[in-house]
Amino acid sequence: MPQASTIEAISPETAHASKVLTDTSPPLASARQGGLDLEARLDRDTVWLIMRRNGDGGLALRMPVFSDDAKPRVLKVAGALLALECKGTLGTAHLVVTGEPFGLDQLRATLQFKPAQDLAIDWVPRDLVPFNARGEAQATTGNIEAHQRKMNTGLLYFTLQEPAFGKVLYLQNLTALNDYFNATGSNPGEAVTGRWPDLGYQLPRNPETERAVLPKGQDLTLYDTILSVRGYPQTGETDSAWQFLDMLGAVYHSLNPPEPGYHDWVNRAQRTVADLESAPDTRIRHYGHTYFHPYTASEYPDSMVQLSIASALLDWGQWNKEEHPLVREIVAGLGKFYDPKLKTLRRYLPNVGEDKNANAVDSWYLYHPMLNLSNLALAGNEKARELFLDSIEFGIKAAHHFEYKWPIMYDVTDFSVITDVAEADDRGQTDVGGIYAWVMLQAFELTHERRFLDEAENAIAAAQGMRFDLNYQANLTAWGAAACIRLWRITDRDEHLHQSYVYLASFFHNCQIWKSDIGLSRHWTNFLGVTCLQDAPYMAAYECFDSFAAFERYLDYVGADIIPGVKLLVNEFCRYALDRAWFFYPDALPEEALATENRNGHIDPKLNFPVEDLYPDGQKNGQVGQEIYGAGAALIYATRAFHRLDDAPFLLFCDSFVRAMHRLDSHTLNLRVDGHETTPVRLALLPLDGKGKTLQLKLWTANREELEITQVDGRYETWAPSNNSLLLSWKDEAR
């Protein structure tokens, strides 16, 4: 359990809070939500929302109204617990507080402000103050388990221990604050954090002027605060993780999820494959074999790149019911990466340039090629099987040497450490054990040797105690969650299910559960994107689709034995990936949104490969480069979201995973779609080219409700209930 935060110093503003929190005069307004007593007060230029449990203290939100002469007026707002207007010489503020309708300890406080003149803000205190029964913030104790990282979700997850208030998930709905960020030239990077007891959100300022100027007459949302409280806090690592996921799932719909868009991933995949086949900037010849560059006409071929593309092409071939010849072409050249002395796949070919350290390897880079090699092996590719089993012992040797706790980079010849820890957090690659465990489970499936299962369990056990610091790289964390759930299904040991929640909590801690419209970012979506590294400023194309693939496997194994918040969040990540990932492609972005200076290679908008980096703060995208190694993205999304039916005149699209399809007759289909009951899924039928037919369709839910189907841009589309069985019938008529 994390140690309680100690108070080294307290701000004057928080010290002053005691005066407000001990005020016994009648409040401006009061209400009750669940087990919390609420009251609103105005003190000088600040409005306070005070929350107490049984008179023993609690939490207070303080929000500026800026005018010392502000006059309050109680408002009646439909559905609100309480509402106030505070009008002064500098402007008018409106506070509206609403509660979760079931009666949980969960509420939302939104403050809007309209300046009467241009108003410059140099500094305001953080908005959240814990206090005891005597109204003292400095006498409280608690521990902060997670806070906002860079531009990720504006959250704070903590326990207020003294007084015994409970576990708290605090969120600032950053989507609602876009107008403020654009008006002031600011962004919400690390805006939600704090040192006990000065907690919460601090209005960000323009980094150049170090102030925020609110324009006269513009009505701006300054705060959109969501609080969820659990009176019985969980303290153990796995229990705290599931409580975080449960609370995050409970408030998810309050974060205004946008409608995910539809994109033609099949067409994108077809164009990607054509570019892999023929674009000269993608390929190079060595030793009589074809190899792919990592970036457009840039960087030396490496084993991870070749196998990532080969594995995605394998799926594409299975979807098309015809193996793609590029798979054989890639596999034919893999042997040159194999070092018979070390008995492992090397990162680079033997003829790599002297500007590279041929012996240096990132810890995760040893195992990711093995993951995709195992996919080929399990599909029946004998050469891949041979290479995988020839390399696996070295992977185990490395794990044993580092005792399942890997550094950032080491020398593959002797395991000497080149870079021990990352500068950002003074830790190594903390989640490599997750992808290692998945690779071991692949080996177990191939060989049925118990030792591989033991290796997977050892790696997962070694990661215990990392809590919210587990995530190093998003896709590795996602594969770790999938490995835990697979171990649980194999061993029937519940601790593996529970440990999967630790991986997921760390993953979603690093997500952006908000839609940015800051500057150029209005042209793409970042909603539910995950930063590629724990300290990265951007979402990365490869980590996005690799996490999608891992979560598909997680949901494959988990079945019904999962807390609702996890089912919601994992499914929603995958649904929004189908929309968000589209904007990694240069032709989906306006020209002014693409970087003209690239760290690797160059960007060619005519090529169907994603840029590596997409930013939530409006920076230009593709600063790192255009990923050929991310070519598999379109193939993975196409083969998971689009479904072929024999002799049917259409493709079926669903933005949630389809778990079962059963043909009742030539024109009737029974199918079951995954997802969480609160999120309808987009279901579409795409008439196949050249059929020359229109479709007459009927679609029923399991409770015999007929769904309306409309035509949109040439496809037939509806919104269907998630986690439901559907019955579809069709007739095709000549046009």
RAWO-V885698 format. One record per run of one state. SS is the DSSP state (a for helix, b for strand, c for the rest). FROM is the first residue (numbers start at 1). TO is the last residue. If there is no record, write none. Layout:
ss->(SS | SS)
from->(FROM | FROM)
to->(TO | TO)
//
This chain:
ss->(c | b | c | a | c | b | c | b | c | b | c | b | c | b | c | b | c | b | c | b | c | b | c | b | c | b | c | b | c | b | c | a | c | b | c | b | c | b | c | b | c | b | c | a | c | a | c | b | c | b | c | b | c | b | c | b | a | c | a | c | a | b | c | b | c | b | c | b | a | c | a | c | b | c | b | c | b | c | b | c | a | c | a | c | a | c | b | a | c | a | c | b | c | a | c | b | c | b | c | b | a | c | a | b | a | c | a | b | c | b | c | b | c | b | c | b | c | b | c | a | b | c | b | c | b | c | b | c | b | c | b | c | b | c | b | c | b | c | b | c)
from->(1 | 5 | 6 | 12 | 22 | 29 | 34 | 36 | 44 | 46 | 53 | 57 | 65 | 71 | 75 | 82 | 89 | 91 | 100 | 106 | 116 | 119 | 122 | 128 | 133 | 141 | 148 | 154 | 163 | 166 | 173 | 174 | 185 | 192 | 196 | 198 | 202 | 206 | 207 | 211 | 215 | 219 | 231 | 237 | 256 | 265 | 279 | 283 | 287 | 289 | 293 | 295 | 296 | 298 | 299 | 302 | 303 | 321 | 325 | 333 | 334 | 338 | 340 | 344 | 346 | 348 | 349 | 360 | 363 | 379 | 382 | 402 | 406 | 407 | 409 | 412 | 417 | 420 | 429 | 430 | 432 | 448 | 450 | 463 | 467 | 470 | 473 | 474 | 492 | 494 | 510 | 511 | 513 | 519 | 524 | 529 | 532 | 533 | 534 | 538 | 541 | 559 | 564 | 585 | 586 | 589 | 591 | 594 | 595 | 600 | 601 | 610 | 612 | 613 | 616 | 621 | 622 | 625 | 628 | 632 | 642 | 645 | 650 | 655 | 658 | 666 | 668 | 674 | 681 | 688 | 693 | 702 | 706 | 707 | 710 | 713 | 715 | 721 | 724 | 735)
to->(4 | 5 | 11 | 21 | 28 | 33 | 35 | 43 | 45 | 52 | 56 | 64 | 70 | 74 | 81 | 88 | 90 | 99 | 105 | 115 | 118 | 121 | 127 | 132 | 140 | 147 | 153 | 162 | 165 | 172 | 173 | 184 | 191 | 195 | 197 | 201 | 205 | 206 | 210 | 214 | 218 | 230 | 236 | 255 | 264 | 278 | 282 | 286 | 288 | 292 | 294 | 295 | 297 | 298 | 301 | 302 | 320 | 324 | 332 | 333 | 337 | 339 | 343 | 345 | 347 | 348 | 359 | 362 | 378 | 381 | 401 | 405 | 406 | 408 | 411 | 416 | 419 | 428 | 429 | 431 | 447 | 449 | 462 | 466 | 469 | 472 | 473 | 491 | 493 | 509 | 510 | 512 | 518 | 523 | 528 | 531 | 532 | 533 | 537 | 540 | 558 | 563 | 584 | 585 | 588 | 590 | 593 | 594 | 599 | 600 | 609 | 611 | 612 | 615 | 620 | 621 | 624 | 627 | 631 | 641 | 644 | 649 | 654 | 657 | 665 | 667 | 673 | 680 | 687 | 692 | 701 | 705 | 706 | 709 | 712 | 714 | 720 | 723 | 734 | 735)
//
